[in-house]
Amino acid sequence: MLSTELTEMLGIEYPIMESGMLWLGRAELAAAVSDAGGLGIIGSANFAGAQELRDEIRKARDLTEKPLGVNISLFTQRPLPNDEFIDVALEEGIRVVESSGARSPEQYIARLRQSGVKVIHKVATVRHAVKAEQAGVDAVSVVGFEGAGHIGMDDVSTLVLIRSAVAALRVPVIAGGGIADGHGVVAALALGAQGVLMGTRFMTTRECVLPAAVKDWLAGLRETDTTIIQRSIKNPARVVANEAARRILEMEHTAPPVEELVSFISTLRTREMLDSGDRNAGILACGQGVGLIRNVPTAREAVESIVSEARAAASKLAEMGLLSN
C-alpha cells in the first residue's frame, strides 16, 4: 500500500490515476491500471451514445473487479449526451466520475454525490479548481503546463501550480503534468498533492489502443518533442510535434479565419493515427513527460515500476534526513 487521502477515498492501493484520454481511455487500459492498484478511467467522449459506453464499462468489468472511473467531458467542441452517460455510469455501478474542462460540473454534482459517487474535476488553473471546490467536488485534478492536451492559457508549471492549488483548497489535490515516473510521484506528494494523474505514461503501455509502431516511436522522443497548438484561438493544447502539428502551427502563423482553422484542425484527429498507424496522420496529445519514457510495458509493469521508483526515491530522502524511515 501507498496510503494517502485519495487512496482512502477511492478504495485503491496506489494514488495513481490514468487520465480518461480522448480516443485512448478505453476498457482494456482502464481495467489494467485499476487491476494494478491505481484508478483506470474510461473516457465517455470516445463514444457516440450511451449504449456504447455501457458496453465499454461492462468490458472493463469483465477484466477487473477493482474500482473504475468514467470521465465526463465538459469541453464544448462538440455536443455530448452527458446526462445519458451519467445515467449509464450510475446504472453500471461506477463510483468515481472525473469531469474535465473549464466549465463547472455543478449541474451534475448533487445527483452524483447522492448516488454515492466521488466527483473529481480536472482543471488547468487554481481559479477553476477553487470554483470546482465551491461547486462541491470531492477532489480536484490540477494539470500543469507540462501536461498533454488542453493546458489553459496561464502557462504555469506543475511545480508552482500544484503548490498554489494545495494552499488554496481544502479538498484533495491530484497532480498532473509532466509526471511519468516514481520520482514525479514523490515530488507531487511533497508539494502536498494526495495523488497523481498520468496520461502520457499510460498512453505508452501495451493495453493502450495506439498502434505499436506509434508507441515505440513515442518511447524514443525527448521532452522537447512536443509543441503547443491552438494558441491563436485561445484553446492551447500540447501535442506531439509531428507533421500534422507543424501544419497547424504554419496555418496559425498566417492568421486565417477562425472557422477555417478549426475546420482544418478537425480533419487531423487522433482517430486517423489509430486507423492508419501513421504517426504523422493526426494530432496526438502528449506531455513533456514523454522524455522520461523509454519503454512500452504493460500497465501493471508501469504501475509497479512507478511505485518501486517512488519508494526508492523516498528512501534516498530519508537517508538525507528529509524523511524518517
MITOR-894920 format. One record per residue (C-alpha): residue number from 1; residue in three letters; z, y, x; chain. Coordinates in nm, 3 decimals, m for minus. Each point is the difference from the previous one (the first is absolute). Example, Ala and Ser with C-alpha at 12.3 -4.5 7.8 and 13.67 -1.06 7.14 Angstrom:
{nr->1	rest->ALA	w->0.780	v->m0.450	u->1.230	kette->A}
{nr->2	rest->SER	w->m0.066	v->0.344	u->0.137	kette->A}
This chain:
{nr->1	rest->MET	w->0.000	v->0.000	u->0.000	kette->A}
{nr->2	rest->LEU	w->m0.056	v->0.363	u->0.096	kette->A}
{nr->3	rest->SER	w->0.206	v->0.168	u->m0.266	kette->A}
{nr->4	rest->THR	w->m0.046	v->0.358	u->m0.126	kette->A}
{nr->5	rest->GLU	w->0.044	v->0.175	u->m0.330	kette->A}
{nr->6	rest->LEU	w->m0.365	v->m0.080	u->m0.074	kette->A}
{nr->7	rest->THR	w->0.032	v->m0.375	u->0.058	kette->A}
{nr->8	rest->GLU	w->0.303	v->m0.007	u->m0.228	kette->A}
{nr->9	rest->MET	w->m0.182	v->0.197	u->m0.269	kette->A}
{nr->10	rest->LEU	w->m0.314	v->m0.212	u->0.002	kette->A}
{nr->11	rest->GLY	w->0.147	v->m0.340	u->0.081	kette->A}
{nr->12	rest->ILE	w->m0.209	v->m0.047	u->0.314	kette->A}
{nr->13	rest->GLU	w->0.092	v->m0.126	u->0.345	kette->A}
{nr->14	rest->TYR	w->m0.155	v->0.270	u->0.218	kette->A}
{nr->15	rest->PRO	w->m0.050	v->0.373	u->m0.071	kette->A}
{nr->16	rest->ILE	w->m0.376	v->m0.030	u->0.039	kette->A}
{nr->17	rest->MET	w->m0.248	v->0.087	u->m0.276	kette->A}
{nr->18	rest->GLU	w->m0.373	v->m0.057	u->m0.009	kette->A}
{nr->19	rest->SER	w->m0.189	v->0.297	u->m0.137	kette->A}
{nr->20	rest->GLY	w->m0.186	v->m0.068	u->m0.326	kette->A}
{nr->21	rest->MET	w->m0.335	v->0.083	u->0.160	kette->A}
{nr->22	rest->LEU	w->m0.313	v->0.074	u->m0.200	kette->A}
{nr->23	rest->TRP	w->m0.240	v->m0.295	u->0.029	kette->A}
{nr->24	rest->LEU	w->0.233	v->m0.184	u->0.239	kette->A}
{nr->25	rest->GLY	w->0.333	v->m0.036	u->m0.184	kette->A}
{nr->26	rest->ARG	w->m0.083	v->m0.334	u->m0.159	kette->A}
{nr->27	rest->ALA	w->0.200	v->m0.308	u->m0.099	kette->A}
{nr->28	rest->GLU	w->m0.036	v->m0.201	u->0.321	kette->A}
{nr->29	rest->LEU	w->0.122	v->0.281	u->0.224	kette->A}
{nr->30	rest->ALA	w->0.278	v->0.118	u->m0.230	kette->A}
{nr->31	rest->ALA	w->0.130	v->m0.354	u->m0.050	kette->A}
{nr->32	rest->ALA	w->m0.009	v->m0.072	u->0.374	kette->A}
{nr->33	rest->VAL	w->0.200	v->0.313	u->0.086	kette->A}
{nr->34	rest->SER	w->0.256	v->m0.074	u->m0.271	kette->A}
{nr->35	rest->ASP	w->0.027	v->m0.364	u->0.101	kette->A}
{nr->36	rest->ALA	w->0.070	v->0.112	u->0.358	kette->A}
{nr->37	rest->GLY	w->0.298	v->0.205	u->m0.118	kette->A}
{nr->38	rest->GLY	w->m0.153	v->0.343	u->m0.060	kette->A}
{nr->39	rest->LEU	w->m0.138	v->0.148	u->m0.320	kette->A}
{nr->40	rest->GLY	w->m0.367	v->m0.052	u->m0.077	kette->A}
{nr->41	rest->ILE	w->m0.168	v->0.242	u->m0.239	kette->A}
{nr->42	rest->ILE	w->m0.310	v->m0.061	u->m0.211	kette->A}
{nr->43	rest->GLY	w->m0.214	v->0.310	u->m0.053	kette->A}
{nr->44	rest->SER	w->m0.081	v->0.034	u->m0.371	kette->A}
{nr->45	rest->ALA	w->m0.284	v->0.245	u->0.074	kette->A}
{nr->46	rest->ASN	w->m0.193	v->m0.297	u->0.142	kette->A}
{nr->47	rest->PHE	w->m0.063	v->m0.119	u->m0.354	kette->A}
{nr->48	rest->ALA	w->m0.210	v->0.123	u->m0.289	kette->A}
{nr->49	rest->GLY	w->0.241	v->m0.111	u->m0.269	kette->A}
{nr->50	rest->ALA	w->0.333	v->m0.152	u->m0.094	kette->A}
{nr->51	rest->GLN	w->m0.110	v->m0.362	u->m0.011	kette->A}
{nr->52	rest->GLU	w->m0.128	v->0.012	u->0.358	kette->A}
{nr->53	rest->LEU	w->0.336	v->0.132	u->0.116	kette->A}
{nr->54	rest->ARG	w->0.180	v->m0.268	u->m0.200	kette->A}
{nr->55	rest->ASP	w->m0.212	v->m0.270	u->0.164	kette->A}
{nr->56	rest->GLU	w->0.074	v->0.144	u->0.345	kette->A}
{nr->57	rest->ILE	w->0.375	v->0.011	u->m0.059	kette->A}
{nr->58	rest->ARG	w->m0.008	v->m0.361	u->m0.117	kette->A}
{nr->59	rest->LYS	w->m0.201	v->m0.099	u->0.306	kette->A}
{nr->60	rest->ALA	w->0.265	v->0.159	u->0.219	kette->A}
{nr->61	rest->ARG	w->0.276	v->m0.173	u->m0.198	kette->A}
{nr->62	rest->ASP	w->m0.165	v->m0.333	u->0.075	kette->A}
{nr->63	rest->LEU	w->0.032	v->0.082	u->0.372	kette->A}
{nr->64	rest->THR	w->0.360	v->0.124	u->0.013	kette->A}
{nr->65	rest->GLU	w->0.318	v->0.017	u->m0.204	kette->A}
{nr->66	rest->LYS	w->0.123	v->0.305	u->0.195	kette->A}
{nr->67	rest->PRO	w->0.005	v->0.355	u->m0.146	kette->A}
{nr->68	rest->LEU	w->m0.336	v->0.173	u->m0.042	kette->A}
{nr->69	rest->GLY	w->m0.097	v->0.358	u->m0.077	kette->A}
{nr->70	rest->VAL	w->m0.292	v->0.170	u->m0.174	kette->A}
{nr->71	rest->ASN	w->m0.143	v->0.337	u->0.100	kette->A}
{nr->72	rest->ILE	w->m0.096	v->0.249	u->m0.271	kette->A}
{nr->73	rest->SER	w->m0.240	v->0.263	u->0.130	kette->A}
{nr->74	rest->LEU	w->0.049	v->0.354	u->m0.127	kette->A}
{nr->75	rest->PHE	w->m0.293	v->0.143	u->0.193	kette->A}
{nr->76	rest->THR	w->m0.257	v->0.161	u->m0.226	kette->A}
{nr->77	rest->GLN	w->m0.331	v->m0.104	u->0.155	kette->A}
{nr->78	rest->ARG	w->m0.072	v->m0.238	u->m0.287	kette->A}
{nr->79	rest->PRO	w->0.171	v->m0.085	u->m0.329	kette->A}
{nr->80	rest->LEU	w->0.222	v->m0.309	u->0.011	kette->A}
{nr->81	rest->PRO	w->0.167	v->m0.188	u->m0.288	kette->A}
{nr->82	rest->ASN	w->0.345	v->0.049	u->0.151	kette->A}
{nr->83	rest->ASP	w->0.186	v->m0.048	u->m0.329	kette->A}
{nr->84	rest->GLU	w->m0.167	v->m0.338	u->m0.037	kette->A}
{nr->85	rest->PHE	w->0.070	v->m0.087	u->0.362	kette->A}
{nr->86	rest->ILE	w->0.369	v->0.074	u->m0.055	kette->A}
{nr->87	rest->ASP	w->0.000	v->m0.213	u->m0.315	kette->A}
{nr->88	rest->VAL	w->m0.133	v->m0.289	u->0.205	kette->A}
{nr->89	rest->ALA	w->0.244	v->0.053	u->0.285	kette->A}
{nr->90	rest->LEU	w->0.293	v->m0.011	u->m0.243	kette->A}
{nr->91	rest->GLU	w->m0.134	v->m0.299	u->m0.189	kette->A}
{nr->92	rest->GLU	w->m0.050	v->m0.190	u->0.326	kette->A}
{nr->93	rest->GLY	w->0.354	v->0.068	u->0.120	kette->A}
{nr->94	rest->ILE	w->m0.080	v->0.244	u->0.281	kette->A}
{nr->95	rest->ARG	w->0.323	v->0.171	u->0.107	kette->A}
{nr->96	rest->VAL	w->m0.133	v->0.257	u->0.249	kette->A}
{nr->97	rest->VAL	w->m0.264	v->0.264	u->m0.077	kette->A}
{nr->98	rest->GLU	w->m0.132	v->0.230	u->0.270	kette->A}
{nr->99	rest->SER	w->m0.178	v->0.309	u->m0.129	kette->A}
{nr->100	rest->SER	w->m0.207	v->0.216	u->0.232	kette->A}
{nr->101	rest->GLY	w->m0.157	v->0.345	u->m0.010	kette->A}
{nr->102	rest->ALA	w->0.093	v->0.365	u->m0.021	kette->A}
{nr->103	rest->ARG	w->0.056	v->m0.030	u->m0.377	kette->A}
{nr->104	rest->SER	w->0.351	v->m0.078	u->m0.117	kette->A}
{nr->105	rest->PRO	w->0.065	v->m0.350	u->m0.141	kette->A}
{nr->106	rest->GLU	w->0.244	v->0.152	u->m0.249	kette->A}
{nr->107	rest->GLN	w->m0.190	v->m0.111	u->m0.310	kette->A}
{nr->108	rest->TYR	w->0.049	v->m0.367	u->0.096	kette->A}
{nr->109	rest->ILE	w->0.348	v->m0.001	u->0.149	kette->A}
{nr->110	rest->ALA	w->0.219	v->m0.030	u->m0.311	kette->A}
{nr->111	rest->ARG	w->m0.190	v->m0.301	u->m0.130	kette->A}
{nr->112	rest->LEU	w->m0.007	v->m0.173	u->0.338	kette->A}
{nr->113	rest->ARG	w->0.367	v->0.052	u->0.074	kette->A}
{nr->114	rest->GLN	w->0.102	v->m0.105	u->m0.350	kette->A}
{nr->115	rest->SER	w->m0.181	v->m0.327	u->0.073	kette->A}
{nr->116	rest->GLY	w->0.197	v->m0.048	u->0.322	kette->A}
{nr->117	rest->VAL	w->m0.286	v->0.098	u->0.231	kette->A}
{nr->118	rest->LYS	w->0.066	v->0.182	u->0.326	kette->A}
{nr->119	rest->VAL	w->m0.238	v->0.295	u->0.040	kette->A}
{nr->120	rest->ILE	w->m0.118	v->0.117	u->0.342	kette->A}
{nr->121	rest->HIS	w->m0.225	v->0.304	u->0.024	kette->A}
{nr->122	rest->LYS	w->m0.224	v->0.052	u->0.306	kette->A}
{nr->123	rest->VAL	w->m0.064	v->0.357	u->0.121	kette->A}
{nr->124	rest->ALA	w->m0.108	v->0.195	u->0.308	kette->A}
{nr->125	rest->THR	w->0.235	v->0.299	u->m0.025	kette->A}
{nr->126	rest->VAL	w->0.372	v->0.066	u->m0.035	kette->A}
{nr->127	rest->ARG	w->m0.056	v->0.228	u->m0.300	kette->A}
{nr->128	rest->HIS	w->m0.176	v->m0.278	u->m0.190	kette->A}
{nr->129	rest->ALA	w->0.275	v->m0.241	u->0.104	kette->A}
{nr->130	rest->VAL	w->0.262	v->0.235	u->m0.145	kette->A}
{nr->131	rest->LYS	w->m0.194	v->0.025	u->m0.326	kette->A}
{nr->132	rest->ALA	w->m0.020	v->m0.378	u->m0.018	kette->A}
{nr->133	rest->GLU	w->0.375	v->m0.029	u->0.049	kette->A}
{nr->134	rest->GLN	w->0.056	v->0.257	u->m0.274	kette->A}
{nr->135	rest->ALA	w->m0.226	v->m0.205	u->m0.227	kette->A}
{nr->136	rest->GLY	w->0.232	v->m0.299	u->0.046	kette->A}
{nr->137	rest->VAL	w->m0.162	v->m0.237	u->0.250	kette->A}
{nr->138	rest->ASP	w->0.213	v->m0.256	u->0.182	kette->A}
{nr->139	rest->ALA	w->m0.153	v->0.064	u->0.344	kette->A}
{nr->140	rest->VAL	w->m0.274	v->0.204	u->0.163	kette->A}
{nr->141	rest->SER	w->m0.260	v->m0.108	u->0.256	kette->A}
{nr->142	rest->VAL	w->m0.091	v->0.293	u->0.224	kette->A}
{nr->143	rest->VAL	w->m0.315	v->m0.033	u->0.212	kette->A}
{nr->144	rest->GLY	w->m0.056	v->0.218	u->0.305	kette->A}
{nr->145	rest->PHE	w->m0.314	v->0.149	u->0.151	kette->A}
{nr->146	rest->GLU	w->m0.065	v->m0.315	u->0.205	kette->A}
{nr->147	rest->GLY	w->m0.044	v->m0.210	u->m0.311	kette->A}
{nr->148	rest->ALA	w->m0.311	v->m0.143	u->m0.162	kette->A}
{nr->149	rest->GLY	w->m0.169	v->0.139	u->m0.306	kette->A}
{nr->150	rest->HIS	w->0.119	v->0.309	u->m0.185	kette->A}
{nr->151	rest->ILE	w->0.231	v->0.190	u->0.237	kette->A}
{nr->152	rest->GLY	w->0.040	v->0.333	u->m0.178	kette->A}
{nr->153	rest->MET	w->m0.075	v->0.347	u->0.132	kette->A}
{nr->154	rest->ASP	w->0.312	v->0.069	u->0.208	kette->A}
{nr->155	rest->ASP	w->m0.078	v->m0.199	u->0.318	kette->A}
{nr->156	rest->VAL	w->0.364	v->m0.087	u->0.068	kette->A}
{nr->157	rest->SER	w->0.069	v->m0.297	u->0.228	kette->A}
{nr->158	rest->THR	w->0.202	v->m0.297	u->m0.116	kette->A}
{nr->159	rest->LEU	w->0.276	v->0.076	u->0.254	kette->A}
{nr->160	rest->VAL	w->0.070	v->0.339	u->m0.159	kette->A}
{nr->161	rest->LEU	w->m0.092	v->m0.081	u->m0.358	kette->A}
{nr->162	rest->ILE	w->0.231	v->m0.299	u->m0.039	kette->A}
{nr->163	rest->ARG	w->0.299	v->0.180	u->0.144	kette->A}
{nr->164	rest->SER	w->m0.066	v->0.297	u->m0.229	kette->A}
{nr->165	rest->ALA	w->m0.036	v->m0.228	u->m0.304	kette->A}
{nr->166	rest->VAL	w->0.323	v->m0.185	u->0.076	kette->A}
{nr->167	rest->ALA	w->0.183	v->0.332	u->0.027	kette->A}
{nr->168	rest->ALA	w->m0.144	v->0.121	u->m0.331	kette->A}
{nr->169	rest->LEU	w->0.043	v->m0.313	u->m0.214	kette->A}
{nr->170	rest->ARG	w->0.278	v->m0.217	u->m0.134	kette->A}
{nr->171	rest->VAL	w->m0.216	v->m0.301	u->m0.088	kette->A}
{nr->172	rest->PRO	w->m0.114	v->m0.239	u->0.274	kette->A}
{nr->173	rest->VAL	w->m0.296	v->0.111	u->0.210	kette->A}
{nr->174	rest->ILE	w->m0.268	v->m0.246	u->0.114	kette->A}
{nr->175	rest->ALA	w->m0.190	v->0.115	u->0.309	kette->A}
{nr->176	rest->GLY	w->m0.375	v->m0.033	u->0.036	kette->A}
{nr->177	rest->GLY	w->m0.266	v->0.133	u->0.235	kette->A}
{nr->178	rest->GLY	w->m0.071	v->m0.147	u->0.343	kette->A}
{nr->179	rest->ILE	w->0.255	v->m0.281	u->m0.033	kette->A}
{nr->180	rest->ALA	w->m0.156	v->m0.328	u->0.107	kette->A}
{nr->181	rest->ASP	w->0.264	v->m0.191	u->0.197	kette->A}
{nr->182	rest->GLY	w->0.372	v->m0.060	u->0.039	kette->A}
{nr->183	rest->HIS	w->0.052	v->0.303	u->0.220	kette->A}
{nr->184	rest->GLY	w->m0.125	v->0.215	u->m0.286	kette->A}
{nr->185	rest->VAL	w->0.242	v->m0.171	u->m0.237	kette->A}
{nr->186	rest->VAL	w->0.297	v->0.080	u->0.225	kette->A}
{nr->187	rest->ALA	w->m0.120	v->0.359	u->0.039	kette->A}
{nr->188	rest->ALA	w->m0.030	v->0.039	u->m0.378	kette->A}
{nr->189	rest->LEU	w->0.346	v->m0.141	u->m0.060	kette->A}
{nr->190	rest->ALA	w->0.140	v->0.229	u->0.271	kette->A}
{nr->191	rest->LEU	w->m0.150	v->0.295	u->m0.189	kette->A}
{nr->192	rest->GLY	w->0.197	v->m0.106	u->m0.307	kette->A}
{nr->193	rest->ALA	w->m0.269	v->m0.191	u->m0.190	kette->A}
{nr->194	rest->GLN	w->0.104	v->m0.316	u->m0.181	kette->A}
{nr->195	rest->GLY	w->m0.330	v->m0.180	u->0.053	kette->A}
{nr->196	rest->VAL	w->m0.360	v->0.032	u->0.110	kette->A}
{nr->197	rest->LEU	w->m0.340	v->m0.006	u->m0.167	kette->A}
{nr->198	rest->MET	w->m0.292	v->m0.155	u->0.187	kette->A}
{nr->199	rest->GLY	w->m0.367	v->m0.002	u->m0.093	kette->A}
{nr->200	rest->THR	w->m0.208	v->m0.019	u->0.316	kette->A}
{nr->201	rest->ARG	w->0.212	v->m0.281	u->0.152	kette->A}
{nr->202	rest->PHE	w->m0.047	v->m0.218	u->m0.308	kette->A}
{nr->203	rest->MET	w->m0.365	v->0.098	u->m0.033	kette->A}
{nr->204	rest->THR	w->m0.053	v->m0.191	u->0.325	kette->A}
{nr->205	rest->THR	w->0.153	v->m0.329	u->m0.111	kette->A}
{nr->206	rest->ARG	w->m0.180	v->m0.317	u->m0.097	kette->A}
{nr->207	rest->GLU	w->0.090	v->0.023	u->m0.369	kette->A}
{nr->208	rest->CYS	w->m0.162	v->0.342	u->m0.040	kette->A}
{nr->209	rest->VAL	w->m0.340	v->m0.013	u->m0.171	kette->A}
{nr->210	rest->LEU	w->m0.172	v->0.205	u->0.271	kette->A}
{nr->211	rest->PRO	w->m0.270	v->m0.205	u->0.176	kette->A}
{nr->212	rest->ALA	w->0.125	v->m0.168	u->0.319	kette->A}
{nr->213	rest->ALA	w->m0.248	v->0.191	u->0.216	kette->A}
{nr->214	rest->VAL	w->0.134	v->0.332	u->m0.130	kette->A}
{nr->215	rest->LYS	w->0.360	v->m0.104	u->0.066	kette->A}
{nr->216	rest->ASP	w->m0.087	v->m0.111	u->0.353	kette->A}
{nr->217	rest->TRP	w->m0.165	v->0.337	u->0.059	kette->A}
{nr->218	rest->LEU	w->0.304	v->0.188	u->m0.131	kette->A}
{nr->219	rest->ALA	w->0.225	v->m0.198	u->0.236	kette->A}
{nr->220	rest->GLY	w->m0.191	v->0.148	u->0.292	kette->A}
{nr->221	rest->LEU	w->0.019	v->0.366	u->m0.105	kette->A}
{nr->222	rest->ARG	w->0.218	v->0.269	u->0.152	kette->A}
{nr->223	rest->GLU	w->0.226	v->0.254	u->m0.167	kette->A}
{nr->224	rest->THR	w->m0.277	v->0.258	u->0.053	kette->A}
{nr->225	rest->ASP	w->m0.255	v->m0.198	u->m0.199	kette->A}
{nr->226	rest->THR	w->0.085	v->0.149	u->m0.339	kette->A}
{nr->227	rest->THR	w->m0.107	v->0.330	u->m0.152	kette->A}
{nr->228	rest->ILE	w->0.078	v->0.217	u->m0.300	kette->A}
{nr->229	rest->ILE	w->m0.263	v->0.056	u->m0.266	kette->A}
{nr->230	rest->GLN	w->m0.001	v->0.208	u->m0.321	kette->A}
{nr->231	rest->ARG	w->0.195	v->0.295	u->0.136	kette->A}
{nr->232	rest->SER	w->m0.267	v->0.229	u->m0.139	kette->A}
{nr->233	rest->ILE	w->0.086	v->m0.111	u->m0.355	kette->A}
{nr->234	rest->LYS	w->0.377	v->0.010	u->0.061	kette->A}
{nr->235	rest->ASN	w->0.036	v->m0.376	u->m0.028	kette->A}
{nr->236	rest->PRO	w->0.036	v->m0.109	u->0.364	kette->A}
{nr->237	rest->ALA	w->m0.008	v->m0.370	u->0.076	kette->A}
{nr->238	rest->ARG	w->0.043	v->m0.179	u->0.331	kette->A}
{nr->239	rest->VAL	w->m0.265	v->m0.266	u->0.050	kette->A}
{nr->240	rest->VAL	w->m0.145	v->m0.204	u->0.282	kette->A}
{nr->241	rest->ALA	w->m0.252	v->0.207	u->0.201	kette->A}
{nr->242	rest->ASN	w->m0.314	v->m0.199	u->m0.076	kette->A}
{nr->243	rest->GLU	w->m0.353	v->0.115	u->m0.077	kette->A}
{nr->244	rest->ALA	w->0.076	v->0.049	u->m0.370	kette->A}
{nr->245	rest->ALA	w->0.292	v->0.233	u->0.081	kette->A}
{nr->246	rest->ARG	w->m0.209	v->0.194	u->0.252	kette->A}
{nr->247	rest->ARG	w->m0.271	v->0.051	u->m0.262	kette->A}
{nr->248	rest->ILE	w->0.257	v->0.146	u->m0.237	kette->A}
{nr->249	rest->LEU	w->0.136	v->0.233	u->0.271	kette->A}
{nr->250	rest->GLU	w->m0.352	v->0.120	u->0.081	kette->A}
{nr->251	rest->MET	w->m0.061	v->0.069	u->m0.366	kette->A}
{nr->252	rest->GLU	w->0.331	v->0.185	u->m0.035	kette->A}
{nr->253	rest->HIS	w->m0.098	v->0.218	u->0.297	kette->A}
{nr->254	rest->THR	w->m0.306	v->0.123	u->m0.192	kette->A}
{nr->255	rest->ALA	w->0.221	v->0.097	u->m0.299	kette->A}
{nr->256	rest->PRO	w->m0.205	v->m0.155	u->m0.285	kette->A}
{nr->257	rest->PRO	w->0.102	v->0.047	u->m0.364	kette->A}
{nr->258	rest->VAL	w->0.317	v->m0.195	u->m0.076	kette->A}
{nr->259	rest->GLU	w->m0.179	v->m0.215	u->m0.258	kette->A}
{nr->260	rest->GLU	w->m0.261	v->m0.102	u->0.255	kette->A}
{nr->261	rest->LEU	w->0.261	v->m0.094	u->0.260	kette->A}
{nr->262	rest->VAL	w->0.212	v->m0.197	u->m0.248	kette->A}
{nr->263	rest->SER	w->m0.308	v->m0.185	u->m0.122	kette->A}
{nr->264	rest->PHE	w->m0.094	v->m0.087	u->0.358	kette->A}
{nr->265	rest->ILE	w->0.349	v->m0.123	u->0.086	kette->A}
{nr->266	rest->SER	w->0.010	v->m0.216	u->m0.311	kette->A}
{nr->267	rest->THR	w->m0.301	v->m0.195	u->0.129	kette->A}
{nr->268	rest->LEU	w->0.188	v->m0.098	u->0.318	kette->A}
{nr->269	rest->ARG	w->0.283	v->m0.203	u->m0.145	kette->A}
{nr->270	rest->THR	w->0.197	v->m0.270	u->0.180	kette->A}
{nr->271	rest->ARG	w->m0.154	v->m0.245	u->m0.245	kette->A}
{nr->272	rest->GLU	w->m0.326	v->0.016	u->0.195	kette->A}
{nr->273	rest->MET	w->0.181	v->m0.108	u->0.314	kette->A}
{nr->274	rest->LEU	w->0.169	v->m0.285	u->m0.185	kette->A}
{nr->275	rest->ASP	w->m0.327	v->m0.125	u->m0.143	kette->A}
{nr->276	rest->SER	w->m0.212	v->0.029	u->0.314	kette->A}
{nr->277	rest->GLY	w->0.243	v->m0.033	u->0.291	kette->A}
{nr->278	rest->ASP	w->m0.177	v->0.300	u->0.154	kette->A}
{nr->279	rest->ARG	w->0.274	v->0.215	u->0.156	kette->A}
{nr->280	rest->ASN	w->m0.215	v->0.313	u->m0.041	kette->A}
{nr->281	rest->ALA	w->m0.096	v->m0.061	u->m0.363	kette->A}
{nr->282	rest->GLY	w->0.287	v->0.190	u->m0.157	kette->A}
{nr->283	rest->ILE	w->0.313	v->0.203	u->0.060	kette->A}
{nr->284	rest->LEU	w->0.322	v->m0.185	u->0.075	kette->A}
{nr->285	rest->ALA	w->0.347	v->0.154	u->m0.015	kette->A}
{nr->286	rest->CYS	w->0.170	v->m0.063	u->0.333	kette->A}
{nr->287	rest->GLY	w->0.310	v->0.145	u->0.167	kette->A}
{nr->288	rest->GLN	w->0.054	v->0.092	u->0.363	kette->A}
{nr->289	rest->GLY	w->0.222	v->m0.307	u->0.025	kette->A}
{nr->290	rest->VAL	w->m0.323	v->m0.198	u->0.044	kette->A}
{nr->291	rest->GLY	w->0.036	v->0.078	u->0.370	kette->A}
{nr->292	rest->LEU	w->0.311	v->m0.220	u->0.008	kette->A}
{nr->293	rest->ILE	w->m0.175	v->m0.301	u->m0.153	kette->A}
{nr->294	rest->ARG	w->m0.163	v->m0.256	u->0.228	kette->A}
{nr->295	rest->ASN	w->m0.015	v->m0.315	u->m0.209	kette->A}
{nr->296	rest->VAL	w->m0.079	v->m0.137	u->m0.345	kette->A}
{nr->297	rest->PRO	w->0.297	v->m0.220	u->m0.089	kette->A}
{nr->298	rest->THR	w->0.107	v->m0.139	u->m0.334	kette->A}
{nr->299	rest->ALA	w->0.219	v->0.235	u->m0.200	kette->A}
{nr->300	rest->ARG	w->0.298	v->m0.225	u->0.071	kette->A}
{nr->301	rest->GLU	w->m0.067	v->0.013	u->0.373	kette->A}
{nr->302	rest->ALA	w->m0.030	v->0.379	u->m0.022	kette->A}
{nr->303	rest->VAL	w->0.332	v->0.036	u->m0.185	kette->A}
{nr->304	rest->GLU	w->0.178	v->m0.238	u->0.236	kette->A}
{nr->305	rest->SER	w->m0.136	v->0.186	u->0.303	kette->A}
{nr->306	rest->ILE	w->0.104	v->0.337	u->m0.145	kette->A}
{nr->307	rest->VAL	w->0.352	v->m0.123	u->m0.070	kette->A}
{nr->308	rest->SER	w->0.029	v->m0.159	u->0.345	kette->A}
{nr->309	rest->GLU	w->m0.119	v->0.322	u->0.167	kette->A}
{nr->310	rest->ALA	w->0.242	v->0.206	u->m0.207	kette->A}
{nr->311	rest->ARG	w->0.293	v->m0.216	u->0.102	kette->A}
{nr->312	rest->ALA	w->m0.103	v->0.013	u->0.367	kette->A}
{nr->313	rest->ALA	w->m0.035	v->0.379	u->m0.015	kette->A}
{nr->314	rest->ALA	w->0.341	v->0.031	u->m0.164	kette->A}
{nr->315	rest->SER	w->0.151	v->m0.221	u->0.272	kette->A}
{nr->316	rest->LYS	w->m0.140	v->0.230	u->0.268	kette->A}
{nr->317	rest->LEU	w->0.154	v->0.299	u->m0.175	kette->A}
{nr->318	rest->ALA	w->0.331	v->m0.186	u->m0.010	kette->A}
{nr->319	rest->GLU	w->m0.024	v->m0.062	u->0.375	kette->A}
{nr->320	rest->MET	w->m0.045	v->0.374	u->0.045	kette->A}
{nr->321	rest->GLY	w->0.316	v->0.062	u->m0.198	kette->A}
{nr->322	rest->LEU	w->m0.180	v->0.145	u->m0.301	kette->A}
{nr->323	rest->LEU	w->0.085	v->m0.290	u->m0.228	kette->A}
{nr->324	rest->SER	w->0.284	v->m0.248	u->m0.011	kette->A}
{nr->325	rest->ASN	w->m0.091	v->m0.368	u->0.040	kette->A}
